Amino acid sequence: MELISFKISTDSSLLDKENHITPYISSILVKLHSELPKQRKSTLEKLLKYVNKFPKVPIFKNYLTSYYAINNDEEKARQCNLWLLKEHPNYLFGKINYAFTLIEQENFKEAKKLLGANLLLNELYPEREEFHLDEVMSYFGVTIKYLFAVEKVEEAKVRLAILEEIDFEHPKYLDAKKIEMQYLWKKAAERREKERSLMKTVPELDRISALQTEKTPIFNFEAEIKQLYELSVGSISERQLILFGLLNKAKFTDDLITVLQDSIHRFEYFKKNIDNDYFIECDFPTHALLLLTHIKSEKAIPILLEVLKQNNDYIDFWFGDSLFAMMKTTLFYSNKNNEEDLLSFIKEPNINAYSKNIVSETLLQILYFKSNSNRQELLSYCENILDYIIENKENENILDTEFIGLFISDLVEHRTLELLPKIKKLFDLEIVGYWICGDYESVLKDISNDVNIDEPKSYSNFIEVYTGFKKNWNVTEDNHGFFDDKNDYFDEPYISQKKIGRNEPCPCGSGKKYKKCCINN
């Protein structure tokens, strides 16, 4: 269907004969057009005079309609426009004005009847081969509003693209872009409301209050650990990192575990004193995770999981969004034969969705890259988790729609086609955070692609770990606490897929969350 099969003119006199416009009337219209936005009473008096003096000129009635609309007198604007249509039934701008009113009233049937069965300007005026630019832009603008209103989005976007090509600076094109944005905002609001009605999250437990103390722990390497408390991630020197590598590995690991315990046991103490100059760096828990990433000690698994059990207040205070990138690799390389411990963590009640997802994603990576593992073992663990979710579909301390959406995203990435029946059951139970993973049809399509999973990057020394972290999170000596959310600390395809801000709808209007949509492009 050709939307433009006619000539577009910029000749201002194109319709003068049809609209009974003489050079004198044209000069009056030019003056009135500039006066309309000023909302003067004198302008209204002039319009009323000219409407009566030149009854065959539809533009005066159109200007009168515009005057009332600009002054928010909707009823008089409506009546005036109906009068315009009655007196000048073939006048395009009268039809366009009334069509806008009908669309606002959701009277789409009458609006389409007014605009033409196929919404084609040349079909509405078959006797004409040439239209003025303003006619084309205005007509397309109202048809775009109609198409968005009746959910024919793709057709509306095609027409919007045509307007942009014709004149991307034209006011009617800019108005049409606003209509598109209003539609997207409306759909996003509707999606958010639906998400809120379906979203189920587990209540947080207070795992920290009873442990609070102000007592400083004792370390094997007091002087070296003191550096972690006094220096930011951005300001620690390579020399210091080299010295850490010379320490007794087992004892240093114990100290790093104690550091993470301290971040829990003295959480309130540090939170209360964070504004003091002494505590301005306060990166010691991040230091501990970075150092444990290279050490790769299975002994660290319990404290790593304990950190992940803490509530959002703790996680945001110490790590912000960086935890979810760091912890995956630290867990991956610290784990040796702890798959059952990770599975138990996933099944534990009252743990937030993102902490659970870090563990579930890591578990699947461990099983996928494990030298003596096979696909059936990975499928067995995944099926175990799915069965557990289904069994606890009404347990408010376990059921978390966000986690289920994130876990299904992992299953899609691992192409677990064999588990589609159980995935479908979760969708049927309406307990899936589909705004994260997409609807079932989307999952069905994506799960058939080839597996493309990268093993987390391993580092040969502490300097490499810190260099990678500082580079990808934009950490400098002057800027140690501001992270670039677009990059991953480990140069692997994380890219905040599972966490962004953290669950805003994608601005492209896809219906998915940003983290599962355009952020990956």
C-alpha positions in Angstrom: 0.0 0.0 0.0 1.5 3.3 -1.1 1.1 5.9 1.5 2.4 8.7 -0.7 1.2 8.5 -4.2 0.7 12.2 -4.8 2.7 15.4 -5.2 3.5 17.4 -2.0 3.6 21.1 -2.5 4.9 24.0 -0.4 3.0 26.6 -2.5 0.9 28.6 0.0 -1.6 29.5 -2.7 -2.4 25.9 -3.6 -5.9 25.9 -2.1 -6.7 29.6 -2.4 -9.3 29.2 -5.1 -11.0 26.3 -3.3 -11.1 28.1 0.0 -12.1 31.5 -1.5 -8.9 33.3 -0.4 -8.1 36.6 -2.1 -4.8 38.5 -1.6 -6.7 40.7 0.9 -8.0 37.8 2.9 -4.6 36.2 2.8 -3.0 39.2 4.5 -5.6 39.1 7.2 -5.0 35.4 7.8 -1.2 36.0 8.2 -1.8 38.6 10.9 -4.4 36.4 12.7 -2.1 33.4 12.6 0.6 35.3 14.5 -1.9 36.6 17.1 -3.6 33.3 18.0 -1.0 32.1 20.5 -1.2 35.4 22.4 -4.8 34.6 23.5 -5.9 38.2 23.3 -9.6 39.1 23.5 -9.2 41.4 20.6 -8.2 38.4 18.5 -11.5 36.7 19.3 -13.4 39.9 18.3 -11.6 40.0 14.9 -12.2 36.3 14.3 -16.0 36.6 15.0 -16.1 39.6 12.7 -14.3 37.9 9.8 -16.2 34.6 10.2 -19.4 36.5 9.6 -17.9 38.8 6.9 -16.4 35.9 4.9 -18.7 32.9 5.5 -17.2 30.9 2.5 -13.7 31.0 3.9 -13.3 27.9 6.2 -9.9 29.0 7.6 -11.6 31.7 9.7 -13.7 29.1 11.4 -10.7 26.9 11.8 -8.8 29.7 13.5 -11.8 30.4 15.7 -11.8 26.7 16.7 -8.0 27.0 17.4 -8.5 30.1 19.5 -11.0 28.4 21.8 -8.8 25.3 22.1 -5.7 27.4 23.0 -7.8 29.1 25.7 -9.0 25.7 27.0 -12.6 26.3 26.2 -13.1 22.7 24.9 -16.9 22.9 24.5 -16.8 26.0 22.3 -13.9 24.6 20.3 -16.0 21.4 19.8 -19.1 23.3 18.8 -17.1 25.6 16.5 -15.4 22.6 14.8 -18.8 20.9 14.2 -20.0 24.2 12.6 -16.9 24.2 10.4 -17.6 20.6 9.3 -21.2 21.4 8.6 -20.5 24.5 6.5 -17.4 23.1 4.8 -17.6 19.2 4.8 -14.7 18.9 2.4 -12.3 21.0 4.4 -9.4 18.7 5.5 -8.4 20.5 8.7 -12.0 20.4 10.0 -11.9 16.6 9.6 -8.6 16.4 11.3 -9.6 18.5 14.2 -12.8 16.4 14.7 -10.9 13.2 14.3 -8.6 14.2 17.2 -11.7 14.8 19.3 -13.2 11.4 18.4 -9.9 9.6 19.1 -9.7 11.3 22.5 -13.3 10.1 23.2 -12.2 6.5 22.0 -14.8 6.7 19.3 -12.4 5.0 16.9 -15.1 3.7 14.5 -16.3 7.3 13.7 -12.7 8.6 13.6 -11.7 6.1 10.9 -14.9 6.8 8.9 -13.9 10.4 8.9 -10.3 9.8 7.9 -11.0 7.1 5.3 -11.3 3.3 5.3 -7.6 2.8 4.5 -6.3 6.0 6.1 -5.0 7.2 2.8 -5.1 10.9 1.9 -5.4 10.3 -1.8 -8.4 8.0 -1.3 -10.1 10.6 0.9 -9.7 13.2 -1.9 -9.5 11.1 -5.1 -10.0 14.1 -7.3 -6.7 15.7 -6.1 -3.2 14.8 -7.2 -1.4 17.5 -5.2 -1.5 18.3 -1.4 0.1 21.0 0.6 2.9 20.0 3.0 0.8 21.1 6.0 -2.1 19.0 4.9 0.1 15.9 4.5 1.8 16.4 7.9 -1.4 17.1 9.7 -3.3 14.2 8.2 -0.5 11.7 8.9 -0.2 13.1 12.4 -3.9 12.3 13.2 -3.7 8.9 11.6 -0.6 8.1 13.7 -2.6 9.1 16.8 -5.4 6.8 15.7 -3.1 3.9 15.0 -1.4 4.1 18.3 -4.8 4.3 20.0 -6.0 1.1 18.3 -2.6 -0.7 19.0 -1.5 -0.8 15.4 2.0 0.2 16.5 4.1 -1.0 13.5 1.9 0.9 11.0 2.0 4.0 13.1 5.8 3.8 13.2 6.0 3.4 9.4 4.0 6.6 9.0 6.1 8.4 11.6 9.2 7.4 9.6 7.7 8.9 6.5 7.0 12.2 8.3 10.5 12.3 9.5 11.8 11.8 6.0 9.5 14.5 4.6 10.4 17.1 7.2 11.9 16.1 10.6 11.7 19.8 11.8 8.0 20.2 11.0 5.8 20.9 14.1 3.4 18.2 13.1 6.2 15.6 13.0 7.4 16.8 16.4 3.8 16.5 17.7 3.6 13.0 16.2 6.8 12.0 18.1 5.2 13.2 21.3 2.2 11.0 20.6 4.5 8.0 20.2 6.3 8.8 23.5 2.9 9.2 25.3 1.9 5.8 24.0 5.2 4.2 25.1 4.9 5.9 28.6 1.3 4.7 28.9 2.2 1.1 27.9 5.2 1.2 30.3 2.9 2.3 33.1 0.4 -0.4 32.3 3.2 -3.0 32.3 4.6 -1.7 35.6 1.2 -1.9 37.1 0.7 -5.4 35.9 4.1 -6.4 37.1 3.4 -5.0 40.5 0.2 -7.0 40.7 2.0 -10.3 39.8 5.3 -9.6 41.5 6.0 -11.7 44.6 9.2 -11.1 46.6 10.3 -12.9 49.8 10.4 -10.9 53.0 13.9 -10.1 54.3 15.2 -11.5 57.6 17.2 -9.5 60.0 20.4 -11.6 60.0 22.7 -8.9 61.2 21.4 -7.1 64.4 22.2 -9.8 66.8 25.8 -10.0 65.6 26.7 -6.3 65.9 29.8 -5.3 67.8 32.4 -2.5 67.9 35.3 -4.8 68.7 38.1 -4.9 66.1 39.0 -8.4 65.0 42.4 -9.9 65.3 44.3 -10.8 62.2 47.4 -12.9 61.4 48.8 -10.1 59.3 47.7 -6.9 61.1 49.8 -4.4 59.2 48.9 -5.8 55.8 45.2 -6.0 56.5 45.2 -2.5 57.9 46.0 -1.4 54.3 42.6 -2.8 53.2 40.8 -0.7 55.8 42.8 2.5 55.0 43.2 2.4 51.2 40.5 2.6 48.5 40.5 0.1 45.6 41.7 2.9 43.4 44.6 3.9 45.5 46.2 0.6 46.6 49.6 0.3 45.1 51.0 -2.5 42.9 53.8 -2.9 45.4 51.3 -3.6 48.1 49.5 -6.2 46.0 52.8 -7.9 45.2 53.6 -8.1 49.0 50.2 -9.7 49.6 51.2 -12.5 47.2 54.2 -13.3 49.3 52.2 -13.9 52.5 51.3 -17.4 53.7 48.3 -18.2 51.6 46.3 -20.1 54.2 46.7 -17.5 56.9 46.0 -14.7 54.5 42.9 -16.4 53.4 41.7 -16.7 57.0 42.3 -13.0 57.4 40.3 -12.1 54.3 37.4 -14.3 55.6 37.7 -12.4 58.9 37.5 -9.1 57.0 34.2 -10.2 55.3 32.9 -11.3 58.7 33.9 -7.9 60.1 31.8 -6.2 57.4 28.8 -8.0 58.8 29.6 -7.8 62.5 30.5 -4.1 62.5 28.1 -3.0 59.8 26.2 -0.6 62.1 29.5 0.7 63.5 30.8 1.6 60.1 27.5 2.9 58.8 27.3 5.2 61.7 30.8 6.5 61.3 31.0 6.6 57.4 31.2 10.4 57.3 34.3 10.5 59.5 37.6 11.1 57.5 39.1 7.9 58.8 36.4 5.8 57.2 36.1 7.7 53.9 37.6 4.9 51.8 35.8 1.9 53.4 36.5 -0.5 50.6 37.8 -3.3 52.8 35.0 -5.8 51.9 35.6 -5.2 48.2 39.3 -5.7 48.7 38.6 -9.0 50.4 36.5 -10.3 47.5 39.0 -9.2 44.9 41.9 -10.9 46.7 39.8 -14.1 47.2 39.1 -14.1 43.5 42.7 -14.9 42.8 43.3 -17.0 45.9 40.5 -19.5 44.8 40.1 -21.0 48.3 37.2 -23.4 49.0 37.5 -22.4 52.6 35.9 -19.0 51.6 32.6 -20.5 50.3 30.7 -20.2 53.6 31.5 -16.5 54.2 30.8 -15.7 50.5 27.4 -17.3 50.8 26.9 -15.5 54.2 27.6 -12.2 52.5 25.0 -13.0 49.8 22.4 -13.8 52.5 22.5 -10.2 53.8 19.7 -7.7 53.1 19.8 -5.0 50.4 20.8 -2.4 53.0 24.1 -4.2 53.7 24.8 -5.0 50.0 24.1 -1.5 48.8 26.2 0.0 51.5 29.3 -2.1 51.0 29.2 -3.0 47.3 26.4 -1.3 45.3 26.0 -3.1 42.0 29.6 -4.3 41.9 28.9 -7.3 44.2 26.9 -9.2 41.6 29.7 -9.0 39.1 32.5 -9.8 41.6 30.8 -12.6 43.4 30.2 -14.8 40.4 33.9 -15.2 39.6 34.9 -15.4 43.2 32.4 -18.2 43.8 33.2 -19.9 40.6 36.9 -20.3 41.3 36.6 -20.8 45.1 34.2 -23.7 44.5 35.7 -27.2 44.1 33.0 -29.8 45.2 30.4 -27.6 46.8 27.6 -27.9 44.3 25.3 -29.2 47.0 26.1 -26.2 49.2 25.1 -23.9 46.4 21.9 -25.9 45.8 21.0 -25.6 49.5 21.6 -21.9 49.3 19.2 -21.6 46.4 16.5 -23.4 48.4 17.0 -21.4 51.5 14.0 -19.1 52.4 14.0 -15.3 52.7 17.0 -14.6 50.4 16.6 -11.9 47.8 16.3 -12.9 44.1 19.5 -11.4 42.9 21.7 -13.1 45.5 20.1 -16.4 44.7 20.6 -15.8 41.0 24.3 -15.1 41.5 24.5 -18.6 43.1 22.2 -20.3 40.6 24.1 -18.8 37.6 27.4 -19.8 39.2 26.2 -23.3 39.9 25.2 -23.8 36.2 28.6 -22.4 35.0 30.4 -24.8 37.4 28.4 -27.8 36.1 28.9 -26.6 32.5 32.7 -26.2 32.7 33.4 -29.0 35.1 35.8 -31.4 33.5 34.1 -34.6 34.7 30.6 -33.3 34.4 28.0 -34.1 31.7 24.9 -32.4 30.5 22.6 -34.8 32.3 24.1 -33.7 35.7 23.4 -30.0 34.8 19.9 -30.9 33.7 19.4 -32.8 37.0 20.3 -29.9 39.1 18.1 -27.5 37.1 15.2 -29.9 37.3 15.7 -30.2 41.0 15.4 -26.4 41.4 12.3 -26.2 39.1 10.6 -28.9 41.1 11.4 -27.1 44.3 9.9 -23.9 43.0 6.7 -25.7 41.9 6.4 -27.5 45.2 6.7 -24.1 47.0 4.5 -22.1 44.7 2.5 -20.9 47.6 5.3 -20.5 50.1 5.7 -16.7 50.6 9.2 -17.1 52.1 10.4 -19.0 49.0 8.3 -17.9 46.0 10.0 -15.0 44.2 8.9 -14.1 40.7 12.0 -12.1 40.0 14.3 -15.1 40.8 12.1 -17.4 38.7 12.5 -15.0 35.7 16.2 -14.8 36.2 16.6 -18.5 36.6 14.6 -19.1 33.4 17.0 -16.7 31.6 19.9 -18.9 32.8 18.1 -22.0 31.5 17.6 -20.2 28.1 21.3 -19.4 28.0 22.1 -23.1 28.6 19.6 -24.2 26.0 17.8 -26.6 28.3 15.2 -27.7 25.8 14.5 -30.8 27.9 13.1 -28.7 30.7 10.5 -26.8 28.6 7.5 -28.7 30.1 8.4 -27.6 33.6 9.2 -24.1 32.4 5.8 -24.0 30.7 4.2 -25.1 34.0 5.8 -22.1 35.8 4.2 -19.8 33.2 0.9 -21.6 33.6 1.1 -21.0 37.3 1.7 -17.3 36.6 4.6 -17.1 38.9 7.3 -16.1 36.4 8.9 -12.7 36.3 8.2 -12.6 32.5 9.4 -8.9 32.4 12.9 -10.3 32.9 13.0 -13.4 30.7 10.2 -12.6 28.3 6.9 -14.5 27.8 6.8 -18.2 27.1 6.8 -17.7 23.3 9.9 -15.6 23.6 11.6 -18.3 25.8 10.5 -21.0 23.4 12.2 -19.1 20.5 15.4 -18.1 22.3 16.1 -21.5 24.0 16.6 -23.1 20.6 19.7 -21.0 19.8 23.2 -22.3 20.1 24.9 -22.3 23.5 27.3 -19.4 23.9 28.6 -19.3 27.4 32.1 -18.0 28.3 34.0 -19.3 31.3 34.8 -16.6 33.9 38.2 -15.1 33.4 41.0 -16.4 35.6 43.7 -14.1 36.8 47.3 -15.0 37.4 48.0 -12.5 40.2 46.4 -9.8 42.4 47.5 -7.0 40.1 45.6 -8.4 37.2 42.5 -8.7 39.3 42.6 -5.1 40.4 43.6 -3.8 37.0 40.6 -5.6 35.4 38.2 -4.3 38.1 39.5 -0.7 38.0 39.4 -0.6 34.2 35.9 -2.0 33.8 34.3 -0.2 36.7 36.0 3.2 36.0 37.7 3.2 39.4 40.6 5.7 39.8 42.4 7.0 42.8 40.1 10.0 42.8 37.0 8.1 41.9 37.0 4.8 43.9 33.3 4.5 44.5 31.6 5.3 41.2 31.0 2.3 39.0 30.3 2.1 35.3 27.2 -0.1 35.2 27.8 -1.0 31.5 30.9 -3.1 32.1 31.6 -6.3 33.9 34.6 -6.7 36.2 35.5 -10.0 34.6 35.3 -9.2 30.9 32.6 -11.9 30.5 29.2 -11.4 29.0 27.5 -10.3 32.2 26.7 -6.7 31.1 24.2 -6.4 33.8 21.9 -8.9 32.1 20.5 -10.0 35.4 20.5 -6.7 37.2 20.0 -3.1 36.4 18.7 -0.4 38.7 17.3 -3.0 38.9 14.1 -3.7 37.1 13.1 -0.7 35.0 11.2 -1.5 31.8 13.3 -1.1 28.6 12.7 2.3 27.1 12.4 0.8 23.6 8.9 -0.4 24.6 9.6 -4.1 24.0 7.8 -5.1 27.3 11.0 -6.7 28.7 13.2 -5.2 31.4 16.1 -3.1 30.2 18.6 -5.7 31.5 17.1 -8.3 29.2 16.7 -6.1 26.2 18.6 -3.1 24.8 21.4 -3.1 27.4 22.7 -6.3 25.6 23.0 -4.4 22.3 
